[in-house]
């Protein structure tokens, strides 16, 4: 069964590409078939894969650019059977983001722990949920045990926004994984496990 995950938020700098690449790498490492579809016109995921290849550090999963024509649920399902398909979206092209959301089974909305980012993430979550699609917020680039991070989690919970329990910490080690096949066996590993459980629960409903 094909499972389509869109990673999207109309805000740049919230680790969308890192999230897409880490999840695909971890799922592949654990024996699942995965692919990243790069819908970002800046080609962040594609550049990541090319940089890794140039350094003889090829990824264990493919990265394929997509456009508004091929960003279609039925086409994706036919092209990638029995695959975890992860769509990396651009920050500002709302048309492409909407197409990715329309194609997805689950939408991951990354947000940094700031009031502006939180407001946008909550609005995106509400818009997605009102269309009966499944969404989950991921707090990224956070400093643990700080007032801002704690308030972000509390506000999401107060708004009854579904979120990952795991918070992606702001770590130099993760930033250094860009353009490599290295995988974060700490925070992103926990998020990937949560995602698998979330998808399995959603399919049982």
C-alpha positions as a Python dict, from the first residue, in 0.01 Angstrom:
ca = {
    (1, 'X'): (0, 0, 0),
    (2, 'X'): (129, 344, -94),
    (3, 'X'): (144, 596, 190),
    (4, 'X'): (186, 958, 87),
    (5, 'X'): (327, 1205, 339),
    (6, 'X'): (341, 1576, 258),
    (7, 'X'): (581, 1790, 460),
    (8, 'X'): (454, 2143, 426),
    (9, 'X'): (423, 2488, 575),
    (10, 'X'): (411, 2828, 405),
    (11, 'X'): (712, 2938, 610),
    (12, 'X'): (1075, 2888, 521),
    (13, 'X'): (1347, 2772, 757),
    (14, 'X'): (1141, 2521, 955),
    (15, 'X'): (1340, 2212, 843),
    (16, 'X'): (1096, 2078, 584),
    (17, 'X'): (1366, 1931, 361),
    (18, 'X'): (1563, 1792, 654),
    (19, 'X'): (1245, 1630, 786),
    (20, 'X'): (1160, 1475, 449),
    (21, 'X'): (1511, 1340, 392),
    (22, 'X'): (1558, 1207, 743),
    (23, 'X'): (1223, 1029, 746),
    (24, 'X'): (1285, 870, 406),
    (25, 'X'): (1630, 756, 512),
    (26, 'X'): (1511, 607, 838),
    (27, 'X'): (1214, 429, 680),
    (28, 'X'): (1446, 281, 418),
    (29, 'X'): (1698, 178, 682),
    (30, 'X'): (1418, -9, 860),
    (31, 'X'): (1329, -211, 553),
    (32, 'X'): (1054, 0, 400),
    (33, 'X'): (1055, 132, 47),
    (34, 'X'): (1066, 512, 43),
    (35, 'X'): (1107, 797, -203),
    (36, 'X'): (1125, 1174, -170),
    (37, 'X'): (937, 1381, -427),
    (38, 'X'): (1098, 1724, -452),
    (39, 'X'): (819, 1975, -520),
    (40, 'X'): (1028, 2274, -410),
    (41, 'X'): (1134, 2490, -705),
    (42, 'X'): (1468, 2554, -532),
    (43, 'X'): (1535, 2178, -545),
    (44, 'X'): (1657, 2144, -188),
    (45, 'X'): (1607, 1768, -168),
    (46, 'X'): (1752, 1717, -516),
    (47, 'X'): (2061, 1921, -426),
    (48, 'X'): (2096, 1717, -106),
    (49, 'X'): (2098, 1392, -308),
    (50, 'X'): (2337, 1531, -571),
    (51, 'X'): (2580, 1656, -307),
    (52, 'X'): (2581, 1315, -140),
    (53, 'X'): (2641, 1145, -475),
    (54, 'X'): (2925, 1384, -564),
    (55, 'X'): (3091, 1285, -237),
    (56, 'X'): (3047, 910, -304),
    (57, 'X'): (2786, 902, -29),
    (58, 'X'): (2476, 798, -221),
    (59, 'X'): (2141, 789, -45),
    (60, 'X'): (1956, 463, 10),
    (61, 'X'): (1638, 603, -147),
    (62, 'X'): (1560, 797, -466),
    (63, 'X'): (1479, 1167, -487),
    (64, 'X'): (1264, 1271, -783),
    (65, 'X'): (1163, 1624, -884),
    (66, 'X'): (790, 1671, -944),
    (67, 'X'): (577, 1949, -1085),
    (68, 'X'): (214, 2057, -1075),
    (69, 'X'): (120, 1800, -1339),
    (70, 'X'): (280, 1498, -1173),
    (71, 'X'): (188, 1602, -819),
    (72, 'X'): (-125, 1392, -843),
    (73, 'X'): (-241, 1125, -600),
    (74, 'X'): (-344, 865, -858),
    (75, 'X'): (-25, 910, -1060),
    (76, 'X'): (189, 882, -747),
    (77, 'X'): (9, 567, -633),
    (78, 'X'): (58, 404, -973),
    (79, 'X'): (422, 503, -1001),
    (80, 'X'): (520, 412, -644),
    (81, 'X'): (325, 105, -529),
    (82, 'X'): (384, -16, -172),
    (83, 'X'): (604, 285, -100),
    (84, 'X'): (628, 557, 161),
    (85, 'X'): (621, 866, -60),
    (86, 'X'): (739, 1183, 113),
    (87, 'X'): (673, 1514, -62),
    (88, 'X'): (902, 1806, 18),
    (89, 'X'): (715, 2130, -53),
    (90, 'X'): (825, 2491, -113),
    (91, 'X'): (769, 2756, 154),
    (92, 'X'): (588, 3017, -53),
    (93, 'X'): (410, 2850, -346),
    (94, 'X'): (67, 2790, -194),
    (95, 'X'): (-58, 2628, -515),
    (96, 'X'): (206, 2356, -501),
    (97, 'X'): (158, 2314, -127),
    (98, 'X'): (-215, 2264, -181),
    (99, 'X'): (-154, 2003, -452),
    (100, 'X'): (81, 1815, -220),
    (101, 'X'): (-173, 1831, 61),
    (102, 'X'): (-447, 1707, -173),
    (103, 'X'): (-234, 1406, -268),
    (104, 'X'): (-133, 1314, 87),
    (105, 'X'): (-262, 1064, 338),
    (106, 'X'): (-84, 1247, 619),
    (107, 'X'): (42, 1605, 633),
    (108, 'X'): (336, 1695, 857),
    (109, 'X'): (346, 2065, 946),
    (110, 'X'): (689, 2166, 1083),
    (111, 'X'): (707, 2474, 1302),
    (112, 'X'): (970, 2649, 1505),
    (113, 'X'): (894, 2753, 1863),
    (114, 'X'): (797, 3113, 1792),
    (115, 'X'): (459, 3279, 1820),
    (116, 'X'): (449, 3378, 1451),
    (117, 'X'): (542, 3030, 1331),
    (118, 'X'): (304, 2871, 1579),
    (119, 'X'): (14, 3084, 1456),
    (120, 'X'): (82, 2986, 1094),
    (121, 'X'): (115, 2618, 1184),
    (122, 'X'): (-212, 2623, 1377),
    (123, 'X'): (-391, 2797, 1090),
    (124, 'X'): (-254, 2542, 843),
    (125, 'X'): (-359, 2258, 1072),
    (126, 'X'): (-712, 2396, 1102),
    (127, 'X'): (-745, 2444, 726),
    (128, 'X'): (-625, 2091, 657),
    (129, 'X'): (-843, 1937, 928),
    (130, 'X'): (-1152, 2118, 800),
    (131, 'X'): (-1104, 1932, 471),
    (132, 'X'): (-1105, 1601, 662),
    (133, 'X'): (-736, 1536, 598),
    (134, 'X'): (-499, 1402, 860),
    (135, 'X'): (-235, 1643, 987),
    (136, 'X'): (24, 1645, 1263),
    (137, 'X'): (251, 1928, 1375),
    (138, 'X'): (624, 1877, 1432),
    (139, 'X'): (814, 2125, 1650),
    (140, 'X'): (1163, 2171, 1503),
    (141, 'X'): (1482, 2362, 1584),
    (142, 'X'): (1383, 2383, 1948),
    (143, 'X'): (1588, 2442, 2258),
    (144, 'X'): (1454, 2203, 2519),
    (145, 'X'): (1338, 2317, 2861),
    (146, 'X'): (1311, 2679, 2754),
    (147, 'X'): (1005, 2890, 2815),
    (148, 'X'): (940, 2940, 2444),
    (149, 'X'): (953, 2570, 2359),
    (150, 'X'): (737, 2476, 2656),
    (151, 'X'): (483, 2746, 2570),
    (152, 'X'): (473, 2627, 2209),
    (153, 'X'): (385, 2274, 2316),
    (154, 'X'): (132, 2398, 2569),
    (155, 'X'): (-39, 2622, 2315),
    (156, 'X'): (-59, 2345, 2056),
    (157, 'X'): (-212, 2116, 2316),
    (158, 'X'): (-450, 2390, 2428),
    (159, 'X'): (-565, 2436, 2069),
    (160, 'X'): (-616, 2057, 2045),
    (161, 'X'): (-364, 2037, 1763),
    (162, 'X'): (-224, 1689, 1706),
    (163, 'X'): (155, 1699, 1739),
    (164, 'X'): (451, 1467, 1763),
    (165, 'X'): (557, 1407, 2120),
    (166, 'X'): (916, 1422, 2003),
    (167, 'X'): (1061, 1768, 1954),
    (168, 'X'): (1346, 1816, 1706),
    (169, 'X'): (1624, 1986, 1897),
    (170, 'X'): (1835, 2261, 1742),
    (171, 'X'): (2154, 2057, 1707),
    (172, 'X'): (2464, 2120, 1498),
    (173, 'X'): (2491, 1746, 1434),
    (174, 'X'): (2161, 1744, 1244),
    (175, 'X'): (2249, 2057, 1046),
    (176, 'X'): (2571, 1886, 941),
    (177, 'X'): (2379, 1594, 791),
    (178, 'X'): (2260, 1803, 494),
    (179, 'X'): (2399, 1663, 171),
    (180, 'X'): (2494, 1331, 329),
    (181, 'X'): (2337, 991, 394),
    (182, 'X'): (2381, 1033, 771),
    (183, 'X'): (2072, 967, 978),
    (184, 'X'): (1969, 1115, 1310),
    (185, 'X'): (1916, 815, 1537),
    (186, 'X'): (1791, 1039, 1815),
    (187, 'X'): (1510, 1290, 1754),
    (188, 'X'): (1419, 1204, 1394),
    (189, 'X'): (1433, 833, 1471),
    (190, 'X'): (1172, 888, 1742),
    (191, 'X'): (960, 1096, 1504),
    (192, 'X'): (977, 823, 1240),
    (193, 'X'): (859, 564, 1492),
    (194, 'X'): (575, 795, 1595),
    (195, 'X'): (482, 846, 1230),
    (196, 'X'): (462, 472, 1163),
    (197, 'X'): (242, 425, 1468),
    (198, 'X'): (28, 724, 1370),
    (199, 'X'): (-26, 589, 1017),
    (200, 'X'): (-110, 242, 1145),
    (201, 'X'): (-365, 383, 1389),
    (202, 'X'): (-514, 604, 1118),
    (203, 'X'): (-557, 306, 886),
    (204, 'X'): (-741, 111, 1156),
    (205, 'X'): (-1003, 383, 1199),
}
